[in-house]
Amino acid sequence: PVDLNQPPELSAEQKPIVEGLISFVNYFKSLDLNAVEKKQLAEIENGIGIYIKKLSRGSVDANSSATVGRVLGGLQNRDFTSAMKAQTELVNHHWREHKDWLKGLKFLIQMASKKSG
């Protein structure tokens, strides 16, 4: 697994997206979560770690990466509908090659919508 405190080297375009995703994880870690939420957070961390690893290896195309950027933008603006819409787009078009991290991204959106209010 990828250490989210020391992610691999990424391109200048990818860095802000990864840093934004990691900041959500760190925020959730600071909260008092119930058992189900802790399990979801573990899934989120795992998914983001896999995403970062694949990104650093060039296994995530620019279009998918840009869509993850749209998810992050939606989360940062508390526009959870557009974040989920972008995530659904990824699932519909890239599930086979990216299912290992897309589930974590979905949990991230769900937790953000519950905990950012």
C-alpha angles and dihedrals in degrees: 000000000000118000102233089204089061108028119183120265112284137182121272091254093051099044099075091048093050092044090051092051091048091050090057090051091049091048092051090048089059092057129088100250129186121233095269092049091049089054090049090049090054088052090048092050092047093048094048090047091053091046091052093047092050090045092052090051093050093247094127115073121228092252093055091045091051090050090053085052088056090051090052092047090052091050093048091051093043088242095139093166093062091042090055091044090056091046091050089052089055091048093048095050107026108026095118096056099032108031089113091072105020092077090057090050090054091051089049091057092046093049093045091053090051099040104036096064 
